[in-house]
Amino acid sequence: MESKYTLPSKSPLKSIGSAVRNGIIPLKRKFQGPENSNGKMFKANGVSLAGGANNKTNGPQHPNQPTAKQITSKMQMEQQRQALPVTGCRKRLIQEIYKSDTLLIMGETGSGKTTQIPQFLLAAGLCNKGMIAVTQPRRVAAITVAKRVAQEQHSQLGETVGYTVRFEDCTSARTRIRFMTDGFLLREALADRLLRNYAVIMLDEAHERTVSTDVLFGIVKEAQRQRRLRSLLPLKVIVTSATMDIDHFGRYFGVKGMYLEGRTHPVRVMHAKESQSDYLHATLVTLFDIHRNTPSNHDVLIFLTGQEEIEAMAQQIRQIAKTNINNVASVRVFPLYAQLPQNKQLECFLPAPANARKIVLATNIAETSVTIPGVRCVIDSGFVKRRIYSPSTGLDVLRVVRISQAQSWQRCGRAGRDAPGTCYRTYTQEEMNAFEKMPKPEILRSNICSTVLQLLALGIDCKSFDFLDRPSPEAMETAYQKLESLGAVRNASTVPELTPLGRQMAQFPLDPQYSKLLLAAPQFSCMEEMLSLVAVLSGDNVFVSSVEKREHANLAHAKFHSKYGDHLTLLNVFSAFQKTEKIKLWCHDNFLNTRNLSYARDVRKQLLEVVERLALQINSCGNNYDQVRKCLLVGLFDNIAELQRDNFYMTITGRQRAKIHPSSVFHGKYRPEYIIFSEIVLTERNFLRQVTEISPEWVAEVVPHFTHLNRIKLSS
Ligand SMILES: Nc1ncnc2c1ncn2[C@@H]1O[C@H](COP(=O)(O)OP(=O)(O)OP(=O)(O)O)[C@@H](O)[C@H]1O
């Protein structure tokens, strides 16, 4: 292993850009790290703590009194907090926030930005007249960080500290610090552009540049201005990251950035000496070298690109560990990707059993903000699956691409959270030098239909919106055209205006094409069915795949198969689930995911509330499933594909060649001539996911305005 890796020469932050050197106020800290923090005496819950060993009792003396174990862990947590670099700058930070309405803070990964700054604000009384919002690009980060901060506050989650993510709210009237996804705050802005619920908004992980965060930059800037003009409570905005382009942000917000010095624990970075042709193989070799040569309590986090890759590698690791490793600790493998049910995602955050090494195989959802306790080693494949919109094809596709340098450093920062760590990069230093510095902002590479619609609902034409990075005029034009074809906008090419239908579409927390399905459903007498289907499609995979019991799982799933395809199969599953009483047992027997189905049921309830508020007719088509299939066309008309002679499919919009995904009910059985799909995934092989057979005649009947109608061969 040693021969494969070299130590890097560059310091991470300096390699990100001139930001650190130019015009940034350095925030000097008092503490240099755990070794210098002399926090010997701490107070928690009125109990004076002078070291766990002095607490003689082990059990609770009073029901409300903490046990010795709890006291020790509270004390450790408090010590950890005191040792964080950000803690030494607390006073200075508070002074700065009183002086300035906007702060840009750049500090090393793990320095304590996300968990500590909101607590400083709380202690300083900055949220007496409004809450502190902390946005995160991903749900798993919002949830786990909220849990940690609630623990540090010694309060129940949902009390002083809570979180809200789409379709899930864990807050109460007493909540002062609210973690949330950026998408959720954006939806709140729809109801109140001045965001009056909040005294402070902290936009964390700004370097991620999701579409929602980019739009939020403009929204909060304007809310700040409006609140100042109207002499309302000033809105404080804090933008934080370890790897943002602070010069660029500084120019946009008109303020200087601050650089927070120091990191908690060092991370040794190792690069592959030579370019690796197979990063999966290199990852496995590295992992087992680590497994043989480091203590079993050094857990490992591996960054891969997606569900299939992760599941395949998890299998391989378990197999190798079972057969080839003698006299070394056992391994516990945890996958972590967005489609995994939430409870499964959170499993890797628990400590591994004694004498077992925890190995977490994650996508980029573990790249920012999260702390996975125990992780001392990170193996970075250097690849990520990214959603990219191609204006030329009009399709949103998923592609495996190289990560950016900023992502490399973020991944590296997942080691060294609770102890010194090591990051193994399966790519060379030279290869990394060629990576782009920052990932291209999502708004410049994805479909911005939703954004354009939401901004219009706020009365903003995105052509005049104050973007940090402006999408190209063509991308805006394409989005307006698509919204016009969905009937959400009129005068798309001149002075765009939201239609009444578009206003209704913006009420749903959904992509416009899915909102359109619900709005069209009454006309096809299938509202009940469409509510269920859209709810299931909004969540994660409801099918549980089992490598050991594959036959059983396939047989169980086959009961729900619809001859029309995957959408109606999903509907069959959900309908059966809704009729079931003992859902856990039923899901277990049928290899279905209880959590994801329960989530879909909750989503359905919320969608139903919007449907009722809009007074839409709630009807059902019974067994006449053609109605559902026709209705699907109303929103997904750009996702039609036609069977070719060589058994590939060709998408009508964008002319992409692809095969039906192996998870489809059609896979290996029957190839319908025309299909509609939910998603196209472009990897080394192109796949269409969730497909349903349609009749070509329906296209002219249901979406006569479909631009490529003439490409469809009508059989009659
Ligand atoms: N869930 C957790 N469990 C254990 N320790 C945690 C947890 N969350 C945070 N910590 C500790 O707090 C430290 C600071 O974490 P925090 O997320 O505030 O840092 P950060 O500066 O925001 O990092 P990043 O830029 O990577 O998001 C971590 O290094 C870790 O030691």
The ligand as a Tripos MOL2 file, in Angstrom:
@<TRIPOS>MOLECULE
LIG
   31    33     1     0     0
SMALL
NO_CHARGES

@<TRIPOS>ATOM
      1 N1        -23.0180   13.5180   14.9260 N.pl3     1 LIG1
      2 C1        -21.8400   13.7210   15.5100 C.ar      1 LIG1
      3 N2        -21.2860   12.7890   16.3070 N.ar      1 LIG1
      4 C2        -20.0930   12.9640   16.8830 C.ar      1 LIG1
      5 N3        -19.3530   14.0900   16.7410 N.ar      1 LIG1
      6 C3        -19.8430   15.0520   15.9920 C.ar      1 LIG1
      7 C4        -21.1110   14.9330   15.3240 C.ar      1 LIG1
      8 N4        -21.3270   16.0620   14.6250 N.ar      1 LIG1
      9 C5        -20.2620   16.8480   14.8450 C.ar      1 LIG1
     10 N5        -19.3690   16.2480   15.6560 N.ar      1 LIG1
     11 C6        -18.0660   16.7930   16.1150 C.3       1 LIG1
     12 O1        -18.0830   18.2020   15.9460 O.3       1 LIG1
     13 C7        -17.0480   18.6000   15.0580 C.3       1 LIG1
     14 C8        -17.5060   19.8040   14.2760 C.3       1 LIG1
     15 O2        -18.5170   19.4230   13.3690 O.3       1 LIG1
     16 P1        -19.2210   20.4930   12.4380 P.3       1 LIG1
     17 O3        -20.1550   19.7640   11.5570 O.co2     1 LIG1
     18 O4        -19.7660   21.5990   13.2610 O.co2     1 LIG1
     19 O5        -17.9740   21.0640   11.6190 O.3       1 LIG1
     20 P2        -17.9920   21.9290   10.2890 P.3       1 LIG1
     21 O6        -16.9150   22.9690   10.4300 O.co2     1 LIG1
     22 O7        -19.3470   22.4390    9.9830 O.co2     1 LIG1
     23 O8        -17.5200   20.8610    9.2510 O.3       1 LIG1
     24 P3        -17.9270   20.6810    7.6810 P.3       1 LIG1
     25 O9        -17.3700   21.8720    6.9490 O.co2     1 LIG1
     26 O10       -17.2340   19.4290    7.3250 O.co2     1 LIG1
     27 O11       -19.4010   20.5940    7.6090 O.co2     1 LIG1
     28 C9        -16.7110   17.3570   14.2570 C.3       1 LIG1
     29 O12       -15.3980   17.3740   13.7790 O.3       1 LIG1
     30 C10       -16.9190   16.2570   15.2770 C.3       1 LIG1
     31 O13       -15.7920   16.1440   16.0860 O.3       1 LIG1
@<TRIPOS>BOND
     1     1     2 1
     2     2     3 ar
     3     2     7 ar
     4     3     4 ar
     5     4     5 ar
     6     5     6 ar
     7     6     7 ar
     8     6    10 ar
     9     7     8 ar
    10     8     9 ar
    11     9    10 ar
    12    10    11 1
    13    11    12 1
    14    11    30 1
    15    12    13 1
    16    13    14 1
    17    13    28 1
    18    14    15 1
    19    15    16 1
    20    16    17 2
    21    16    18 1
    22    16    19 1
    23    19    20 1
    24    20    21 2
    25    20    22 1
    26    20    23 1
    27    23    24 1
    28    24    25 2
    29    24    26 1
    30    24    27 1
    31    28    29 1
    32    28    30 1
    33    30    31 1
@<TRIPOS>SUBSTRUCTURE
     1 LIG1         1 GROUP 0 **** ****
